[in-house]
Amino acid sequence: MLIADKLIGHLVPVRFALFAFGGIALIVHMPVLWFALTVAAAAFNPAQTSATVVAMTANFSSPISSPIGTEACAVSRYCEVCSPSMRVAP
């Protein structure tokens, strides 16, 4: 965070920039959810799950969150760690 503070700290607080970066997942999630519900005519639970996985993968694979040299299997580990938020109560 020190490097980020030196680069953009004089323009915007680093914590706010990292918080706003999370909005990218929402920007990816909503169109995928719309596509799955309307075009693919999927039920809500599969559509929500697919949109969440796509958003998590997009968020993980961005240059800000993944360091150079990250292995491809790290994406599956990231989704595994985030998956409790995708579980739907029966």
C-alpha positions as CSV (number, residue, x, y, z in Angstrom):
1,M,0.0,0.0,0.0
2,L,3.0,2.3,0.5
3,I,3.7,2.2,-3.2
4,A,0.1,3.0,-4.1
5,D,0.1,5.8,-1.6
6,K,3.2,7.3,-3.2
7,L,1.6,7.0,-6.7
8,I,-2.0,8.1,-6.1
9,G,-2.1,9.2,-2.5
10,H,-1.9,12.9,-3.4
11,L,-5.0,12.5,-5.7
12,V,-7.2,10.1,-3.8
13,P,-6.9,8.1,-0.5
14,V,-5.5,4.6,-1.2
15,R,-8.2,2.9,0.9
16,F,-10.9,4.6,-1.1
17,A,-9.2,3.6,-4.4
18,L,-9.1,0.0,-3.3
19,F,-12.7,0.1,-2.2
20,A,-13.8,1.6,-5.5
21,F,-11.8,-1.1,-7.3
22,G,-14.4,-3.6,-5.8
23,G,-17.0,-1.9,-8.0
24,I,-15.5,-3.5,-11.0
25,A,-16.9,-6.8,-9.8
26,L,-20.4,-5.3,-9.7
27,I,-20.0,-3.8,-13.2
28,V,-19.1,-7.3,-14.4
29,H,-21.7,-9.2,-12.3
30,M,-24.8,-7.3,-13.4
31,P,-24.5,-7.7,-17.2
32,V,-23.6,-11.4,-16.8
33,L,-26.6,-11.9,-14.5
34,W,-28.9,-10.1,-17.0
35,F,-27.6,-12.2,-19.8
36,A,-28.1,-15.4,-17.9
37,L,-31.6,-14.5,-16.9
38,T,-32.9,-13.0,-20.1
39,V,-31.0,-14.4,-23.0
40,A,-30.0,-17.8,-21.7
41,A,-33.4,-18.1,-19.7
42,A,-31.7,-19.7,-16.7
43,A,-33.2,-19.9,-13.3
44,F,-32.1,-17.4,-10.8
45,N,-29.8,-19.6,-8.7
46,P,-27.7,-20.9,-11.6
47,A,-27.6,-17.4,-13.1
48,Q,-26.5,-15.8,-9.9
49,T,-23.8,-18.5,-9.4
50,S,-22.4,-18.1,-12.8
51,A,-22.4,-14.3,-12.6
52,T,-20.7,-14.5,-9.2
53,V,-18.0,-16.8,-10.5
54,V,-17.4,-14.6,-13.5
55,A,-17.2,-11.5,-11.4
56,M,-14.8,-13.1,-8.9
57,T,-12.6,-14.3,-11.7
58,A,-12.6,-10.9,-13.3
59,N,-11.8,-9.2,-10.0
60,F,-9.0,-11.7,-9.3
61,S,-7.4,-11.5,-12.7
62,S,-7.1,-7.7,-12.7
63,P,-3.6,-6.3,-12.6
64,I,-4.3,-4.6,-9.2
65,S,-5.2,-7.7,-7.3
66,S,-2.9,-10.4,-8.9
67,P,0.8,-10.1,-8.7
68,I,3.0,-11.0,-11.6
69,G,3.7,-14.7,-11.7
70,T,0.4,-15.8,-10.2
71,E,-0.3,-19.4,-11.1
72,A,-3.5,-20.3,-13.0
73,C,-4.7,-22.6,-10.2
74,A,-4.8,-19.6,-7.9
75,V,-8.1,-18.6,-9.6
76,S,-9.7,-21.8,-8.5
77,R,-8.4,-21.3,-5.0
78,Y,-9.7,-17.7,-4.9
79,C,-13.1,-18.9,-6.0
80,E,-13.1,-21.7,-3.4
81,V,-12.3,-19.2,-0.7
82,C,-15.0,-16.8,-1.9
83,S,-17.6,-19.5,-2.5
84,P,-19.3,-19.4,0.9
85,S,-20.9,-16.1,-0.2
86,M,-22.5,-17.9,-3.1
87,R,-24.3,-20.5,-1.1
88,V,-28.1,-20.1,-1.1
89,A,-30.2,-21.2,1.9
90,P,-32.7,-24.0,1.1
